[in-house]
Amino acid sequence: MTDEPADPWTYVVTDVELDGPWPGINSMRSFASVAISADGTEHGRFEAVLEPLPGTAPDARTLAWFADHPEAWRAATTSPEPVVAVMERYVAWLRDLPSPRMFAAFPLALDGIWIDYYLRRFTAYGIRQGHHEEDRVFIGPGLCIRSYAAAVTGESAGTVDVDTLPAQWFGHVEHTHRAIDDTVGYANLLVELFRRAATSQHRCTEHTPLRPDGSSEASARRWVDRRSS
């Protein structure tokens, strides 16, 4: 018998708020992380508002969107701190979390790119570091919560989103575009997805493996049967 949990990972669920789509041309104005275990145990929270990067400018269309969401813009820009100080504090916070740690976001391809850019530019770390690097704050490739939700629910990966999933899966936390609010909602969602994946009674339909030439194993067997008859 062992007291080790079935899933020993600490998942650092993260949400970012941006003034445009391009890292280095635009800036990450705020972000938040909530560290959780698969069973829902919370290990800590981090949130910060950052100064814009030197030489960057907000995207006009992004500002137009924020004009319709003034509270979100206020939360993302009030009392900003120097970027270097924030990222150094973030790394120190990450190091205090239980290991192994994996970054997680909804979707990974958005929030992960921005956090990775800021980590690599202002610290010695990244979300996905080389296998030869022993000093890391994250292990593994990162978890895309949106993709995981599609896998658990059977919904199309191209359409699954905040408004297609039940509000109770987010812990009824409103999606406000304030980084900490959205992060807490995503953390609740991830725990719910873990629970559903572990308790699912659905039987998977048997999949016929594909061969390297693109044909299925079953069709290859039929071809061999025909040749031998």
C-alpha positions as CSV (number, residue, x, y, z in Angstrom):
1,M,0.0,0.0,0.0
2,T,1.1,3.5,-0.7
3,D,-0.1,6.9,0.5
4,E,1.0,8.6,-2.7
5,P,-1.9,10.2,-4.7
6,A,-3.0,8.6,-8.0
7,D,-2.0,11.9,-9.7
8,P,0.9,13.5,-7.9
9,W,1.1,16.6,-10.2
10,T,0.5,20.2,-9.2
11,Y,-1.3,21.9,-12.1
12,V,-0.6,25.7,-12.4
13,V,-3.8,26.9,-14.0
14,T,-3.2,30.3,-15.6
15,D,-5.1,33.1,-17.4
16,V,-3.6,36.2,-19.1
17,E,-5.1,39.5,-20.1
18,L,-3.5,41.2,-23.1
19,D,-3.6,44.5,-25.0
20,G,-3.1,42.8,-28.3
21,P,-2.3,39.4,-30.0
22,W,1.5,39.6,-30.4
23,P,4.0,39.0,-27.6
24,G,6.7,41.7,-27.8
25,I,4.6,43.9,-30.1
26,N,1.8,44.1,-27.6
27,S,2.0,43.5,-23.9
28,M,0.6,41.2,-21.2
29,R,-1.2,43.5,-18.8
30,S,-2.1,41.1,-16.1
31,F,-2.2,37.4,-15.3
32,A,-3.1,35.0,-12.5
33,S,-2.3,31.4,-11.6
34,V,-4.0,29.0,-9.2
35,A,-2.1,25.9,-8.2
36,I,-4.2,22.8,-7.7
37,S,-4.0,19.0,-7.4
38,A,-6.3,16.7,-9.4
39,D,-8.4,16.1,-6.3
40,G,-9.1,19.8,-6.0
41,T,-6.6,20.7,-3.2
42,E,-5.4,24.2,-3.7
43,H,-1.8,25.1,-3.1
44,G,-1.8,28.8,-3.7
45,R,-2.7,31.8,-5.9
46,F,-0.7,34.4,-7.7
47,E,-1.9,37.5,-9.5
48,A,-0.2,40.6,-10.9
49,V,-0.7,43.6,-13.0
50,L,2.4,44.4,-15.2
51,E,3.7,47.6,-16.8
52,P,3.6,47.5,-20.6
53,L,6.8,46.4,-22.3
54,P,9.0,49.2,-23.6
55,G,8.5,49.9,-27.3
56,T,5.1,48.1,-27.4
57,A,1.7,49.6,-28.2
58,P,-1.9,48.3,-27.6
59,D,-3.8,46.8,-30.6
60,A,-6.6,49.1,-31.7
61,R,-9.1,46.3,-32.0
62,T,-8.2,44.9,-28.6
63,L,-8.7,48.3,-27.1
64,A,-12.1,48.6,-28.8
65,W,-13.1,45.3,-27.1
66,F,-11.9,46.6,-23.7
67,A,-13.9,49.8,-24.3
68,D,-17.0,47.6,-24.0
69,H,-15.6,45.9,-20.9
70,P,-14.3,48.8,-18.8
71,E,-14.1,46.8,-15.6
72,A,-11.9,44.2,-17.2
73,W,-9.6,46.9,-18.5
74,R,-9.4,48.6,-15.1
75,A,-8.6,45.3,-13.4
76,A,-5.8,44.6,-16.0
77,T,-4.1,48.0,-15.8
78,T,-4.5,49.4,-12.3
79,S,-1.3,49.8,-10.2
80,P,1.0,48.0,-12.6
81,E,4.4,46.7,-11.4
82,P,7.7,46.4,-13.2
83,V,7.8,43.3,-15.3
84,V,11.1,42.0,-14.0
85,A,10.0,42.2,-10.4
86,V,6.7,40.4,-11.2
87,M,8.4,37.6,-13.1
88,E,11.0,37.0,-10.5
89,R,8.3,36.9,-7.8
90,Y,6.4,34.5,-10.0
91,V,9.3,32.1,-10.3
92,A,9.9,32.2,-6.6
93,W,6.2,31.4,-6.0
94,L,6.4,28.5,-8.5
95,R,9.4,27.1,-6.7
96,D,7.5,26.9,-3.4
97,L,4.8,24.8,-5.0
98,P,4.8,21.0,-4.6
99,S,6.6,19.2,-7.5
100,P,6.2,18.0,-10.1
101,R,4.5,21.1,-11.6
102,M,2.7,21.4,-14.9
103,F,1.4,24.5,-16.6
104,A,-2.3,24.4,-17.6
105,A,-4.4,26.9,-19.5
106,F,-7.7,27.3,-21.5
107,P,-6.3,27.2,-24.2
108,L,-2.6,26.4,-23.8
109,A,-1.8,27.9,-27.2
110,L,-2.8,31.4,-26.0
111,D,-1.9,31.8,-22.4
112,G,1.0,29.4,-22.6
113,I,2.7,31.4,-25.4
114,W,2.5,34.6,-23.4
115,I,3.7,33.2,-20.1
116,D,6.5,31.3,-21.9
117,Y,7.6,34.5,-23.7
118,Y,7.8,36.5,-20.5
119,L,9.5,33.8,-18.6
120,R,12.2,33.3,-21.3
121,R,12.7,37.1,-21.8
122,F,12.9,38.0,-18.1
123,T,14.0,34.8,-16.3
124,A,16.0,31.7,-17.0
125,Y,12.9,29.5,-17.4
126,G,10.2,28.6,-19.7
127,I,7.0,26.4,-19.8
128,R,8.7,23.7,-21.9
129,Q,12.5,23.5,-21.4
130,G,15.0,21.3,-22.9
131,H,15.4,17.7,-21.7
132,H,19.0,18.5,-20.8
133,E,18.0,21.4,-18.5
134,E,17.9,20.3,-14.8
135,D,16.7,23.6,-13.4
136,R,13.1,24.0,-14.3
137,V,9.9,25.5,-12.8
138,F,7.6,23.3,-15.0
139,I,7.8,19.7,-16.1
140,G,6.2,18.3,-19.2
141,P,4.7,20.0,-22.2
142,G,1.8,21.8,-20.5
143,L,-1.9,20.8,-20.4
144,C,-4.5,22.4,-22.7
145,I,-7.7,22.4,-20.6
146,R,-9.8,23.2,-23.7
147,S,-8.5,20.1,-25.5
148,Y,-8.9,18.0,-22.4
149,A,-12.5,19.2,-22.1
150,A,-13.2,18.2,-25.7
151,A,-11.8,14.7,-25.0
152,V,-13.8,14.2,-21.8
153,T,-17.1,15.6,-23.2
154,G,-16.8,14.3,-26.7
155,E,-17.5,17.8,-28.0
156,S,-15.6,19.0,-31.0
157,A,-12.2,20.5,-30.1
158,G,-13.0,23.4,-32.4
159,T,-16.2,24.4,-30.7
160,V,-15.8,23.6,-27.0
161,D,-15.6,26.8,-25.0
162,V,-16.6,28.5,-21.8
163,D,-20.2,29.1,-23.0
164,T,-20.6,25.5,-24.2
165,L,-19.9,23.9,-20.9
166,P,-22.1,23.9,-17.8
167,A,-21.6,26.8,-15.4
168,Q,-21.4,24.5,-12.4
169,W,-18.3,22.9,-13.9
170,F,-16.6,26.3,-13.4
171,G,-17.9,26.5,-9.8
172,H,-20.4,29.1,-10.9
173,V,-17.5,31.6,-11.0
174,E,-18.5,34.3,-13.5
175,H,-16.2,34.7,-16.5
176,T,-15.4,38.4,-16.1
177,H,-12.1,38.7,-18.0
178,R,-10.4,39.6,-14.7
179,A,-7.5,37.2,-14.6
180,I,-8.0,35.8,-11.1
181,D,-11.7,35.2,-11.7
182,D,-11.2,33.4,-14.9
183,T,-8.3,31.4,-13.5
184,V,-10.4,30.2,-10.5
185,G,-13.2,29.1,-12.9
186,Y,-10.7,27.2,-15.1
187,A,-9.2,25.5,-12.1
188,N,-12.7,24.4,-11.0
189,L,-13.3,23.1,-14.5
190,L,-10.0,21.1,-14.6
191,V,-10.9,19.4,-11.3
192,E,-14.4,18.6,-12.7
193,L,-12.9,17.1,-15.8
194,F,-10.5,15.0,-13.8
195,R,-13.4,13.7,-11.7
196,R,-15.5,12.9,-14.8
197,A,-12.6,11.2,-16.6
198,A,-11.9,9.0,-13.5
199,T,-15.5,8.0,-13.0
200,S,-16.7,7.7,-16.6
201,Q,-18.6,4.5,-17.3
202,H,-18.7,5.0,-21.0
203,R,-17.0,2.2,-23.0
204,C,-14.7,3.4,-25.7
205,T,-15.6,2.1,-29.2
206,E,-12.9,-0.2,-30.5
207,H,-10.5,1.7,-32.7
208,T,-9.0,0.0,-35.8
209,P,-5.3,1.1,-35.8
210,L,-4.0,2.7,-39.0
211,R,-1.0,1.4,-40.8
212,P,1.9,3.6,-41.9
213,D,0.6,3.6,-45.5
214,G,-2.7,5.0,-44.3
215,S,-4.7,1.8,-44.5
216,S,-6.3,0.2,-41.5
217,E,-5.0,-3.0,-39.9
218,A,-8.4,-4.7,-40.7
219,S,-8.2,-3.8,-44.4
220,A,-4.7,-5.1,-44.5
221,R,-5.8,-8.4,-43.0
222,R,-8.6,-8.6,-45.6
223,W,-6.0,-8.0,-48.4
224,V,-3.8,-10.8,-47.0
225,D,-6.8,-13.2,-46.8
226,R,-7.7,-12.5,-50.4
227,R,-4.2,-13.1,-51.6
228,S,-4.0,-16.4,-49.7
229,S,-7.4,-17.8,-50.9
